[in-house]
């Protein structure tokens, strides 16, 4: 009769490398005896071999390294000038907007504009989350007015335009407090200069604690209004519905009271405008879904919120959580994928394909399609910040600005 072994004996066998045998089998019983006789011997070490492993896709070219504060946004002018920004999230930020010159960030447009006045938040930049060159080749700076995600005050949240010929600020649009709420976090912006006298801007409010939505700005008058205010499509999903995974680990934020919440708890974040300007694409950072809304509805102040919401389309699953979105003139929609260290692209026929997959894309943040045929992307290790790692900062410098050849042109709605 075959001798059956205990679970304790099986665990011992498993440690010896005989774990592929089922409990109670004759072979396992014989092996048990062999193990008893050889228990004092050191297990044989197998010879190392080169094993199959995941391989990168696409060719990332480093453009600039950052050994100071972590960057988020990037944009490239039609003349090839590169601009980045550094929000005030806890790093020492000497200037919140910079131009890359000879591979190094230099305060832009100058140091004075970057010198925050605590008594007058409208006087200078406070904490910039995004920089975008518009179709007229002007640089727009999106100032959150919210260092360390603090409540905003009037004059802090603003949209600032810099003429790239004179390198001077030529327009500053302040948001009233019923548009940029105390909880608002202005995240990213896109432009359609064909609308109105001077064009319109569309901005995501990715607030973690308050209402999310889209802010629309008339660039001629400076007037602004909220759309899709706290609409479900603009909200981050609860942890029970969406568990973000980054570097193979759940992306979580452990609270002092012992509770746990998603590290991707922010709402509408990524934004992109279609090549024809008809649809505005957006996505909450805490979701794997892509949404779009009719830009005509966003721009029409006579429509009520329900009428605007009726134009929202759920564009489906995009394969992972995204921070940044972008579009090109051929009708593609690009999405970073922070869960898979990748950049994906949705073709005009709706099919998704991978543009780049690379372990160095640790939290790909912002995308920018440039006139040189490259797609630029920042990788800033956002998920390794101390707030997501039980108080320990696991980021390893440098942070990197990459580019990858896509042979596409930016959307120029002018």
KOLSE-858734 format. One record per residue (C-alpha): residue number from 1; x, y, z; residue in one letter. Coordinates in Angstrom, 3 decimals, always signed. Last residue first. Example, Ala and Ser with C-alpha at 12.3 -4.5 7.8 and 13.67 -1.06 7.14 Angstrom:
<rs>
r k: 2 x: +13.670 y: -1.060 z: +7.140 r: S
r k: 1 x: +12.300 y: -4.500 z: +7.800 r: A
</rs>
This chain:
<rs>
r k: 414 x: -6.154 y: +78.088 z: -36.399 r: X
r k: 413 x: -6.545 y: +74.462 z: -35.313 r: X
r k: 412 x: -3.032 y: +73.066 z: -35.637 r: X
r k: 411 x: -2.920 y: +69.390 z: -34.552 r: X
r k: 410 x: +0.707 y: +68.305 z: -34.358 r: X
r k: 409 x: +2.462 y: +66.426 z: -37.178 r: X
r k: 408 x: +3.329 y: +62.745 z: -37.516 r: X
r k: 407 x: +6.483 y: +60.814 z: -38.375 r: X
r k: 406 x: +6.337 y: +58.892 z: -35.056 r: X
r k: 405 x: +9.992 y: +59.119 z: -33.933 r: X
r k: 404 x: +10.369 y: +58.789 z: -30.173 r: X
r k: 403 x: +11.361 y: +61.428 z: -27.637 r: X
r k: 402 x: +12.495 y: +61.246 z: -24.051 r: X
r k: 401 x: +12.689 y: +63.726 z: -21.166 r: X
r k: 400 x: +14.208 y: +62.042 z: -18.153 r: X
r k: 399 x: +14.277 y: +62.118 z: -14.370 r: X
r k: 398 x: +17.814 y: +61.698 z: -13.100 r: X
r k: 397 x: +17.563 y: +60.732 z: -10.374 r: X
r k: 396 x: +16.215 y: +57.828 z: -8.396 r: X
r k: 395 x: +12.786 y: +58.157 z: -6.790 r: X
r k: 394 x: +12.204 y: +55.956 z: -3.754 r: X
r k: 393 x: +11.164 y: +58.705 z: -1.329 r: X
r k: 392 x: +10.140 y: +56.893 z: +1.858 r: X
r k: 391 x: +7.016 y: +58.062 z: +3.700 r: X
r k: 390 x: +4.975 y: +54.890 z: +3.260 r: X
r k: 389 x: +5.797 y: +54.692 z: -0.455 r: X
r k: 388 x: +2.936 y: +56.625 z: -2.071 r: X
r k: 387 x: +3.450 y: +59.877 z: -0.159 r: X
r k: 386 x: +7.237 y: +59.392 z: -0.464 r: X
r k: 385 x: +7.245 y: +59.732 z: -4.237 r: X
r k: 384 x: +7.875 y: +56.546 z: -6.216 r: X
r k: 383 x: +4.611 y: +56.805 z: -8.158 r: X
r k: 382 x: +5.699 y: +60.067 z: -9.792 r: X
r k: 381 x: +8.751 y: +58.394 z: -11.331 r: X
r k: 380 x: +9.254 y: +61.393 z: -13.671 r: X
r k: 379 x: +9.185 y: +60.171 z: -17.266 r: X
r k: 378 x: +8.483 y: +63.095 z: -19.612 r: X
r k: 377 x: +7.364 y: +62.448 z: -23.184 r: X
r k: 376 x: +8.104 y: +63.910 z: -26.621 r: X
r k: 375 x: +6.599 y: +62.500 z: -29.832 r: X
r k: 374 x: +8.790 y: +63.217 z: -32.819 r: X
r k: 373 x: +8.007 y: +64.344 z: -36.356 r: X
r k: 372 x: +9.978 y: +67.610 z: -36.123 r: X
r k: 371 x: +6.697 y: +69.563 z: -35.873 r: X
r k: 370 x: +6.207 y: +68.224 z: -32.358 r: X
r k: 369 x: +3.658 y: +65.914 z: -30.735 r: X
r k: 368 x: +3.781 y: +66.503 z: -26.975 r: X
r k: 367 x: +3.045 y: +63.933 z: -24.263 r: X
r k: 366 x: +2.989 y: +64.381 z: -20.482 r: X
r k: 365 x: +3.530 y: +61.852 z: -17.684 r: X
r k: 364 x: +5.247 y: +58.563 z: -18.455 r: X
r k: 363 x: +5.441 y: +57.037 z: -14.979 r: X
r k: 362 x: +8.605 y: +54.995 z: -15.171 r: X
r k: 361 x: +9.178 y: +54.885 z: -18.906 r: X
r k: 360 x: +12.634 y: +53.387 z: -18.392 r: X
r k: 359 x: +11.077 y: +49.909 z: -18.466 r: X
r k: 358 x: +10.300 y: +50.505 z: -22.176 r: X
r k: 357 x: +7.201 y: +50.061 z: -24.301 r: X
r k: 356 x: +6.697 y: +52.498 z: -27.139 r: X
r k: 355 x: +4.142 y: +53.177 z: -29.871 r: X
r k: 354 x: +1.784 y: +50.349 z: -28.950 r: X
r k: 353 x: -1.420 y: +49.919 z: -30.946 r: X
r k: 352 x: -5.099 y: +50.575 z: -30.256 r: X
r k: 351 x: -7.822 y: +50.086 z: -32.865 r: X
r k: 350 x: -10.488 y: +52.785 z: -33.200 r: X
r k: 349 x: -10.410 y: +53.132 z: -36.996 r: X
r k: 348 x: -8.688 y: +56.528 z: -36.622 r: X
r k: 347 x: -5.849 y: +54.752 z: -34.811 r: X
r k: 346 x: -5.550 y: +54.804 z: -31.048 r: X
r k: 345 x: -1.947 y: +55.135 z: -29.897 r: X
r k: 344 x: -0.246 y: +53.661 z: -26.861 r: X
r k: 343 x: +2.735 y: +54.842 z: -24.827 r: X
r k: 342 x: +4.225 y: +52.391 z: -22.359 r: X
r k: 341 x: +5.604 y: +51.700 z: -18.913 r: X
r k: 340 x: +2.719 y: +49.231 z: -18.361 r: X
r k: 339 x: +0.696 y: +50.771 z: -15.520 r: X
r k: 338 x: +1.695 y: +54.334 z: -16.411 r: X
r k: 337 x: +0.190 y: +54.060 z: -19.872 r: X
r k: 336 x: +0.574 y: +57.335 z: -21.758 r: X
r k: 335 x: -2.132 y: +57.905 z: -24.300 r: X
r k: 334 x: -1.996 y: +58.993 z: -27.938 r: X
r k: 333 x: -5.019 y: +59.748 z: -30.126 r: X
r k: 332 x: -4.456 y: +59.440 z: -33.884 r: X
r k: 331 x: -6.355 y: +61.552 z: -36.411 r: X
r k: 330 x: -3.626 y: +62.313 z: -38.933 r: X
r k: 329 x: -3.028 y: +65.802 z: -37.487 r: X
r k: 328 x: -1.849 y: +64.356 z: -34.176 r: X
r k: 327 x: -3.364 y: +63.901 z: -30.739 r: X
r k: 326 x: -2.179 y: +63.881 z: -27.126 r: X
r k: 325 x: -3.153 y: +62.372 z: -23.770 r: X
r k: 324 x: -1.285 y: +62.350 z: -20.452 r: X
r k: 323 x: -1.706 y: +60.518 z: -17.131 r: X
r k: 322 x: -3.087 y: +57.208 z: -18.309 r: X
r k: 321 x: -4.255 y: +54.084 z: -16.497 r: X
r k: 320 x: -4.265 y: +50.958 z: -18.605 r: X
r k: 319 x: -5.474 y: +49.269 z: -21.779 r: X
r k: 318 x: -7.474 y: +52.099 z: -23.323 r: X
r k: 317 x: -10.889 y: +50.763 z: -22.367 r: X
r k: 316 x: -13.784 y: +52.332 z: -24.232 r: X
r k: 315 x: -14.614 y: +55.576 z: -26.035 r: X
r k: 314 x: -17.415 y: +56.449 z: -23.609 r: X
r k: 313 x: -19.089 y: +59.278 z: -25.486 r: X
r k: 312 x: -20.275 y: +62.561 z: -23.970 r: X
r k: 311 x: -22.692 y: +64.590 z: -26.129 r: X
r k: 310 x: -25.613 y: +64.138 z: -23.710 r: X
r k: 309 x: -23.451 y: +65.684 z: -20.981 r: X
r k: 308 x: -23.530 y: +69.040 z: -22.791 r: X
r k: 307 x: -27.327 y: +69.024 z: -22.868 r: X
r k: 306 x: -27.486 y: +68.058 z: -19.199 r: X
r k: 305 x: -25.119 y: +70.877 z: -18.233 r: X
r k: 304 x: -27.247 y: +73.568 z: -19.870 r: X
r k: 303 x: -26.569 y: +74.953 z: -23.331 r: X
r k: 302 x: -26.505 y: +78.719 z: -23.904 r: X
r k: 301 x: -22.780 y: +78.878 z: -23.137 r: X
r k: 300 x: -21.952 y: +77.019 z: -26.357 r: X
r k: 299 x: -18.221 y: +76.224 z: -26.231 r: X
r k: 298 x: -18.516 y: +72.879 z: -24.455 r: X
r k: 297 x: -21.360 y: +71.838 z: -26.760 r: X
r k: 296 x: -19.402 y: +72.687 z: -29.897 r: X
r k: 295 x: -16.422 y: +70.820 z: -28.421 r: X
r k: 294 x: -18.442 y: +67.608 z: -28.417 r: X
r k: 293 x: -17.300 y: +65.290 z: -25.630 r: X
r k: 292 x: -14.851 y: +62.387 z: -25.468 r: X
r k: 291 x: -14.031 y: +59.661 z: -22.976 r: X
r k: 290 x: -11.215 y: +57.150 z: -22.477 r: X
r k: 289 x: -11.338 y: +54.422 z: -19.850 r: X
r k: 288 x: -8.611 y: +52.859 z: -17.713 r: X
r k: 287 x: -9.450 y: +54.948 z: -14.676 r: X
r k: 286 x: -7.839 y: +56.888 z: -11.829 r: X
r k: 285 x: -6.061 y: +59.499 z: -13.959 r: X
r k: 284 x: -9.450 y: +60.555 z: -15.271 r: X
r k: 283 x: -9.507 y: +60.678 z: -19.072 r: X
r k: 282 x: -10.139 y: +63.289 z: -21.739 r: X
r k: 281 x: -10.842 y: +63.608 z: -25.455 r: X
r k: 280 x: -12.325 y: +66.790 z: -26.944 r: X
r k: 279 x: -14.257 y: +66.221 z: -30.135 r: X
r k: 278 x: -14.998 y: +68.338 z: -33.217 r: X
r k: 277 x: -11.587 y: +70.010 z: -33.514 r: X
r k: 276 x: -10.850 y: +68.367 z: -36.869 r: X
r k: 275 x: -7.660 y: +66.685 z: -35.634 r: X
r k: 274 x: -9.325 y: +65.757 z: -32.360 r: X
r k: 273 x: -8.402 y: +67.596 z: -29.172 r: X
r k: 272 x: -6.455 y: +65.943 z: -26.376 r: X
r k: 271 x: -6.728 y: +65.932 z: -22.581 r: X
r k: 270 x: -5.217 y: +63.879 z: -19.769 r: X
r k: 269 x: -6.337 y: +64.763 z: -16.242 r: X
r k: 268 x: -10.013 y: +64.416 z: -15.403 r: X
r k: 267 x: -10.057 y: +63.000 z: -11.859 r: X
r k: 266 x: -7.359 y: +62.316 z: -9.290 r: X
r k: 265 x: -7.234 y: +59.274 z: -7.005 r: X
r k: 264 x: -4.424 y: +57.402 z: -8.701 r: X
r k: 263 x: -2.601 y: +56.464 z: -5.502 r: X
r k: 262 x: -5.760 y: +54.629 z: -4.507 r: X
r k: 261 x: -6.696 y: +54.756 z: -0.845 r: X
r k: 260 x: -5.624 y: +52.930 z: +2.294 r: X
r k: 259 x: -6.751 y: +53.464 z: +5.873 r: X
r k: 258 x: -4.401 y: +53.245 z: +8.828 r: X
r k: 257 x: -5.193 y: +56.647 z: +10.321 r: X
r k: 256 x: -1.935 y: +58.077 z: +8.946 r: X
r k: 255 x: -3.061 y: +57.173 z: +5.395 r: X
r k: 254 x: -1.435 y: +54.627 z: +3.096 r: X
r k: 253 x: -1.476 y: +55.736 z: -0.539 r: X
r k: 252 x: -1.653 y: +52.939 z: -3.068 r: X
r k: 251 x: -0.270 y: +51.907 z: -6.445 r: X
r k: 250 x: -0.514 y: +48.113 z: -6.261 r: X
r k: 249 x: +2.834 y: +46.650 z: -7.299 r: X
r k: 248 x: +4.098 y: +45.264 z: -10.623 r: X
r k: 247 x: +6.064 y: +48.413 z: -11.418 r: X
r k: 246 x: +2.728 y: +50.267 z: -11.281 r: X
r k: 245 x: -0.629 y: +48.573 z: -10.737 r: X
r k: 244 x: -3.801 y: +50.648 z: -10.378 r: X
r k: 243 x: -6.717 y: +48.876 z: -8.653 r: X
r k: 242 x: -9.904 y: +50.165 z: -10.278 r: X
r k: 241 x: -13.438 y: +49.340 z: -9.121 r: X
r k: 240 x: -12.786 y: +48.601 z: -5.445 r: X
r k: 239 x: -10.270 y: +51.459 z: -5.355 r: X
r k: 238 x: -12.971 y: +53.932 z: -6.334 r: X
r k: 237 x: -12.931 y: +55.284 z: -9.854 r: X
r k: 236 x: -11.572 y: +58.746 z: -10.614 r: X
r k: 235 x: -14.229 y: +61.165 z: -11.836 r: X
r k: 234 x: -14.519 y: +63.074 z: -15.132 r: X
r k: 233 x: -16.829 y: +60.546 z: -16.824 r: X
r k: 232 x: -19.111 y: +60.618 z: -13.769 r: X
r k: 231 x: -19.836 y: +64.350 z: -14.323 r: X
r k: 230 x: -18.434 y: +66.426 z: -11.459 r: X
r k: 229 x: -18.945 y: +69.623 z: -13.482 r: X
r k: 228 x: -19.230 y: +68.509 z: -17.092 r: X
r k: 227 x: -18.512 y: +72.132 z: -18.078 r: X
r k: 226 x: -17.137 y: +75.062 z: -16.105 r: X
r k: 225 x: -16.926 y: +78.622 z: -17.422 r: X
r k: 224 x: -14.337 y: +81.212 z: -18.479 r: X
r k: 223 x: -14.155 y: +84.833 z: -19.613 r: X
r k: 222 x: -10.760 y: +86.126 z: -20.742 r: X
r k: 221 x: -12.447 y: +88.259 z: -23.392 r: X
r k: 220 x: -10.298 y: +87.225 z: -26.356 r: X
r k: 219 x: -9.098 y: +83.840 z: -25.051 r: X
r k: 218 x: -12.586 y: +82.540 z: -24.305 r: X
r k: 217 x: -11.836 y: +79.837 z: -21.742 r: X
r k: 216 x: -13.565 y: +76.507 z: -21.137 r: X
r k: 215 x: -12.990 y: +74.556 z: -17.917 r: X
r k: 214 x: -13.637 y: +70.804 z: -18.019 r: X
r k: 213 x: -14.664 y: +68.836 z: -14.932 r: X
r k: 212 x: -13.793 y: +67.545 z: -11.496 r: X
r k: 211 x: -15.503 y: +68.494 z: -8.246 r: X
r k: 210 x: -13.460 y: +68.419 z: -5.029 r: X
r k: 209 x: -10.859 y: +66.394 z: -3.117 r: X
r k: 208 x: -8.491 y: +65.074 z: -5.790 r: X
r k: 207 x: -9.008 y: +67.919 z: -8.255 r: X
r k: 206 x: -8.215 y: +66.975 z: -11.887 r: X
r k: 205 x: -9.716 y: +70.078 z: -13.483 r: X
r k: 204 x: -9.032 y: +69.671 z: -17.200 r: X
r k: 203 x: -8.640 y: +72.743 z: -19.428 r: X
r k: 202 x: -10.107 y: +73.683 z: -22.815 r: X
r k: 201 x: -8.904 y: +76.880 z: -24.511 r: X
r k: 200 x: -10.790 y: +79.000 z: -27.009 r: X
r k: 199 x: -9.857 y: +81.162 z: -29.965 r: X
r k: 198 x: -9.113 y: +84.808 z: -30.657 r: X
r k: 197 x: -12.391 y: +86.285 z: -31.904 r: X
r k: 196 x: -14.519 y: +83.229 z: -31.282 r: X
r k: 195 x: -13.477 y: +79.693 z: -32.201 r: X
r k: 194 x: -10.813 y: +79.109 z: -34.844 r: X
r k: 193 x: -7.984 y: +79.193 z: -32.281 r: X
r k: 192 x: -8.832 y: +75.733 z: -30.924 r: X
r k: 191 x: -6.553 y: +75.055 z: -27.984 r: X
r k: 190 x: -5.641 y: +72.321 z: -25.472 r: X
r k: 189 x: -4.906 y: +72.482 z: -21.730 r: X
r k: 188 x: -3.641 y: +70.334 z: -18.862 r: X
r k: 187 x: -3.983 y: +70.039 z: -15.077 r: X
r k: 186 x: -5.712 y: +72.870 z: -13.254 r: X
r k: 185 x: -6.240 y: +71.602 z: -9.700 r: X
r k: 184 x: -9.489 y: +72.972 z: -8.298 r: X
r k: 183 x: -10.333 y: +72.556 z: -4.601 r: X
r k: 182 x: -10.728 y: +76.299 z: -3.880 r: X
r k: 181 x: -12.752 y: +76.437 z: -7.110 r: X
r k: 180 x: -11.312 y: +77.683 z: -10.379 r: X
r k: 179 x: -14.624 y: +78.497 z: -12.060 r: X
r k: 178 x: -16.651 y: +79.923 z: -9.147 r: X
r k: 177 x: -13.430 y: +81.455 z: -7.830 r: X
r k: 176 x: -12.903 y: +83.555 z: -10.938 r: X
r k: 175 x: -10.039 y: +82.460 z: -13.198 r: X
r k: 174 x: -7.238 y: +84.862 z: -14.083 r: X
r k: 173 x: -6.141 y: +85.238 z: -17.702 r: X
r k: 172 x: -2.714 y: +86.736 z: -18.361 r: X
r k: 171 x: -1.642 y: +87.884 z: -21.801 r: X
r k: 170 x: +1.536 y: +89.174 z: -23.464 r: X
r k: 169 x: +4.252 y: +87.743 z: -21.222 r: X
r k: 168 x: +7.575 y: +88.392 z: -22.929 r: X
r k: 167 x: +10.005 y: +86.120 z: -24.773 r: X
r k: 166 x: +10.002 y: +88.627 z: -27.680 r: X
r k: 165 x: +9.606 y: +86.033 z: -30.420 r: X
r k: 164 x: +8.133 y: +83.313 z: -28.230 r: X
r k: 163 x: +5.248 y: +85.498 z: -27.081 r: X
r k: 162 x: +4.266 y: +84.198 z: -23.651 r: X
r k: 161 x: +0.659 y: +83.526 z: -22.645 r: X
r k: 160 x: -0.389 y: +82.947 z: -19.027 r: X
r k: 159 x: -3.413 y: +80.939 z: -17.887 r: X
r k: 158 x: -4.295 y: +81.366 z: -14.239 r: X
r k: 157 x: -4.975 y: +79.694 z: -10.898 r: X
r k: 156 x: -3.184 y: +81.847 z: -8.285 r: X
r k: 155 x: -4.977 y: +85.156 z: -8.745 r: X
r k: 154 x: -7.931 y: +84.196 z: -6.546 r: X
r k: 153 x: -6.832 y: +81.747 z: -3.895 r: X
r k: 152 x: -6.439 y: +78.001 z: -4.313 r: X
r k: 151 x: -6.614 y: +75.362 z: -1.600 r: X
r k: 150 x: -3.272 y: +73.512 z: -1.175 r: X
r k: 149 x: -2.194 y: +70.803 z: -3.592 r: X
r k: 148 x: +1.432 y: +71.082 z: -2.390 r: X
r k: 147 x: +1.612 y: +74.356 z: -4.307 r: X
r k: 146 x: -1.796 y: +75.279 z: -5.711 r: X
r k: 145 x: -1.888 y: +78.313 z: -8.000 r: X
r k: 144 x: -2.407 y: +75.704 z: -10.706 r: X
r k: 143 x: -0.553 y: +77.782 z: -13.306 r: X
r k: 142 x: -1.116 y: +76.715 z: -16.913 r: X
r k: 141 x: +1.548 y: +78.372 z: -19.074 r: X
r k: 140 x: +0.737 y: +79.044 z: -22.722 r: X
r k: 139 x: +3.601 y: +79.378 z: -25.188 r: X
r k: 138 x: +2.792 y: +80.950 z: -28.532 r: X
r k: 137 x: +3.329 y: +79.171 z: -31.844 r: X
r k: 136 x: -0.018 y: +80.227 z: -33.370 r: X
r k: 135 x: -1.253 y: +76.610 z: -33.085 r: X
r k: 134 x: -0.627 y: +76.742 z: -29.299 r: X
r k: 133 x: +2.541 y: +75.754 z: -27.414 r: X
r k: 132 x: +1.565 y: +74.027 z: -24.163 r: X
r k: 131 x: +3.013 y: +74.179 z: -20.641 r: X
r k: 130 x: +1.440 y: +72.230 z: -17.770 r: X
r k: 129 x: +1.460 y: +71.865 z: -13.982 r: X
r k: 128 x: +2.852 y: +75.239 z: -12.937 r: X
r k: 127 x: +3.135 y: +76.242 z: -9.295 r: X
r k: 126 x: +3.034 y: +79.960 z: -8.375 r: X
r k: 125 x: +3.883 y: +82.080 z: -11.405 r: X
r k: 124 x: +4.011 y: +85.831 z: -10.879 r: X
r k: 123 x: +1.861 y: +88.826 z: -9.950 r: X
r k: 122 x: -1.427 y: +86.938 z: -9.632 r: X
r k: 121 x: -0.387 y: +85.272 z: -6.352 r: X
r k: 120 x: -0.002 y: +88.691 z: -4.684 r: X
r k: 119 x: +1.079 y: +88.471 z: -1.029 r: X
r k: 118 x: +2.962 y: +85.203 z: -1.523 r: X
r k: 117 x: +4.843 y: +86.711 z: -4.498 r: X
r k: 116 x: +6.223 y: +83.803 z: -6.527 r: X
r k: 115 x: +9.484 y: +84.405 z: -8.410 r: X
r k: 114 x: +9.066 y: +82.552 z: -11.710 r: X
r k: 113 x: +8.266 y: +85.718 z: -13.674 r: X
r k: 112 x: +11.370 y: +87.281 z: -12.113 r: X
r k: 111 x: +13.610 y: +84.400 z: -13.146 r: X
r k: 110 x: +12.891 y: +84.846 z: -16.849 r: X
r k: 109 x: +10.655 y: +83.520 z: -19.627 r: X
r k: 108 x: +11.621 y: +80.934 z: -18.616 r: X
r k: 107 x: +14.182 y: +79.715 z: -16.052 r: X
r k: 106 x: +16.848 y: +77.563 z: -17.740 r: X
r k: 105 x: +16.678 y: +73.765 z: -17.919 r: X
r k: 104 x: +19.840 y: +72.106 z: -19.341 r: X
r k: 103 x: +20.384 y: +70.063 z: -22.504 r: X
r k: 102 x: +22.063 y: +72.888 z: -24.382 r: X
r k: 101 x: +19.019 y: +75.023 z: -23.632 r: X
r k: 100 x: +15.825 y: +73.436 z: -22.351 r: X
r k: 99 x: +13.364 y: +76.207 z: -21.512 r: X
r k: 98 x: +12.029 y: +76.369 z: -17.979 r: X
r k: 97 x: +8.876 y: +76.899 z: -15.959 r: X
r k: 96 x: +8.516 y: +76.391 z: -12.164 r: X
r k: 95 x: +11.791 y: +78.020 z: -11.182 r: X
r k: 94 x: +13.853 y: +77.342 z: -8.035 r: X
r k: 93 x: +11.749 y: +74.294 z: -7.128 r: X
r k: 92 x: +13.010 y: +72.384 z: -4.084 r: X
r k: 91 x: +10.900 y: +69.248 z: -4.216 r: X
r k: 90 x: +7.674 y: +69.096 z: -2.212 r: X
r k: 89 x: +4.959 y: +69.108 z: -4.873 r: X
r k: 88 x: +5.776 y: +72.496 z: -6.371 r: X
r k: 87 x: +5.170 y: +71.828 z: -10.053 r: X
r k: 86 x: +8.193 y: +71.730 z: -12.403 r: X
r k: 85 x: +7.683 y: +72.768 z: -16.013 r: X
r k: 84 x: +9.147 y: +72.016 z: -19.420 r: X
r k: 83 x: +9.812 y: +73.927 z: -22.636 r: X
r k: 82 x: +11.569 y: +72.788 z: -25.819 r: X
r k: 81 x: +12.352 y: +75.078 z: -28.753 r: X
r k: 80 x: +12.030 y: +73.305 z: -32.097 r: X
r k: 79 x: +10.873 y: +76.200 z: -34.267 r: X
r k: 78 x: +7.278 y: +74.962 z: -34.231 r: X
r k: 77 x: +7.507 y: +75.068 z: -30.452 r: X
r k: 76 x: +7.851 y: +71.949 z: -28.313 r: X
r k: 75 x: +5.899 y: +71.167 z: -25.145 r: X
r k: 74 x: +6.637 y: +69.328 z: -21.912 r: X
r k: 73 x: +4.774 y: +68.989 z: -18.632 r: X
r k: 72 x: +5.606 y: +67.051 z: -15.455 r: X
r k: 71 x: +9.142 y: +67.689 z: -14.248 r: X
r k: 70 x: +10.748 y: +66.397 z: -11.036 r: X
r k: 69 x: +12.942 y: +68.869 z: -9.165 r: X
r k: 68 x: +16.712 y: +68.609 z: -9.410 r: X
r k: 67 x: +18.755 y: +66.092 z: -11.388 r: X
r k: 66 x: +16.804 y: +66.420 z: -14.630 r: X
r k: 65 x: +18.028 y: +64.755 z: -17.812 r: X
r k: 64 x: +17.330 y: +65.952 z: -21.343 r: X
r k: 63 x: +16.619 y: +64.547 z: -24.803 r: X
r k: 62 x: +16.890 y: +60.798 z: -24.187 r: X
r k: 61 x: +15.936 y: +58.863 z: -27.346 r: X
r k: 60 x: +13.374 y: +56.080 z: -26.975 r: X
r k: 59 x: +13.362 y: +53.497 z: -29.766 r: X
r k: 58 x: +10.192 y: +51.440 z: -30.024 r: X
r k: 57 x: +9.346 y: +48.203 z: -28.227 r: X
r k: 56 x: +11.350 y: +46.956 z: -25.272 r: X
r k: 55 x: +11.717 y: +43.218 z: -24.647 r: X
r k: 54 x: +10.179 y: +41.044 z: -21.947 r: X
r k: 53 x: +12.382 y: +38.176 z: -20.880 r: X
r k: 52 x: +13.412 y: +34.760 z: -22.174 r: X
r k: 51 x: +16.094 y: +33.123 z: -20.036 r: X
r k: 50 x: +19.872 y: +33.275 z: -20.328 r: X
r k: 49 x: +20.933 y: +30.284 z: -18.292 r: X
r k: 48 x: +22.411 y: +29.774 z: -14.856 r: X
r k: 47 x: +23.432 y: +26.202 z: -13.996 r: X
r k: 46 x: +21.252 y: +24.546 z: -11.394 r: X
r k: 45 x: +22.394 y: +24.543 z: -7.765 r: X
r k: 44 x: +22.340 y: +21.076 z: -6.149 r: X
r k: 43 x: +20.725 y: +21.046 z: -2.721 r: X
r k: 42 x: +23.245 y: +20.941 z: +0.181 r: X
r k: 41 x: +23.309 y: +17.515 z: +1.881 r: X
r k: 40 x: +22.107 y: +16.902 z: +5.431 r: X
r k: 39 x: +18.660 y: +15.710 z: +4.336 r: X
r k: 38 x: +20.078 y: +13.050 z: +2.033 r: X
r k: 37 x: +18.645 y: +9.902 z: +3.655 r: X
r k: 36 x: +15.384 y: +11.595 z: +4.588 r: X
r k: 35 x: +15.053 y: +13.061 z: +1.083 r: X
r k: 34 x: +15.381 y: +9.651 z: -0.521 r: X
r k: 33 x: +12.615 y: +8.319 z: +1.703 r: X
r k: 32 x: +10.315 y: +11.151 z: +0.742 r: X
r k: 31 x: +11.132 y: +10.602 z: -2.913 r: X
r k: 30 x: +9.778 y: +7.090 z: -2.680 r: X
r k: 29 x: +6.515 y: +8.400 z: -1.201 r: X
r k: 28 x: +6.295 y: +11.088 z: -3.873 r: X
r k: 27 x: +6.688 y: +8.520 z: -6.618 r: X
r k: 26 x: +3.902 y: +6.407 z: -5.104 r: X
r k: 25 x: +1.511 y: +9.408 z: -5.239 r: X
r k: 24 x: -0.249 y: +10.600 z: -2.050 r: X
r k: 23 x: +0.194 y: +14.362 z: -2.718 r: X
r k: 22 x: +0.928 y: +15.213 z: -6.330 r: X
r k: 21 x: +4.466 y: +15.649 z: -7.652 r: X
r k: 20 x: +5.730 y: +18.980 z: -9.029 r: X
r k: 19 x: +7.155 y: +19.997 z: -5.662 r: X
r k: 18 x: +10.315 y: +17.874 z: -5.810 r: X
r k: 17 x: +12.689 y: +20.904 z: -5.720 r: X
r k: 16 x: +14.088 y: +20.339 z: -2.248 r: X
r k: 15 x: +11.905 y: +23.048 z: -0.695 r: X
r k: 14 x: +8.843 y: +21.295 z: -2.034 r: X
r k: 13 x: +9.943 y: +18.143 z: -0.245 r: X
r k: 12 x: +9.930 y: +19.888 z: +3.100 r: X
r k: 11 x: +6.502 y: +21.361 z: +2.334 r: X
r k: 10 x: +5.281 y: +17.856 z: +1.492 r: X
r k: 9 x: +6.563 y: +16.487 z: +4.818 r: X
r k: 8 x: +4.597 y: +19.189 z: +6.659 r: X
r k: 7 x: +1.508 y: +18.366 z: +4.573 r: X
r k: 6 x: +1.751 y: +14.783 z: +5.818 r: X
r k: 5 x: +2.692 y: +11.862 z: +3.657 r: X
r k: 4 x: +0.647 y: +8.975 z: +2.254 r: X
r k: 3 x: +2.229 y: +5.534 z: +2.144 r: X
r k: 2 x: +1.298 y: +3.447 z: -0.854 r: X
r k: 1 x: +0.000 y: +0.000 z: +0.000 r: X
</rs>
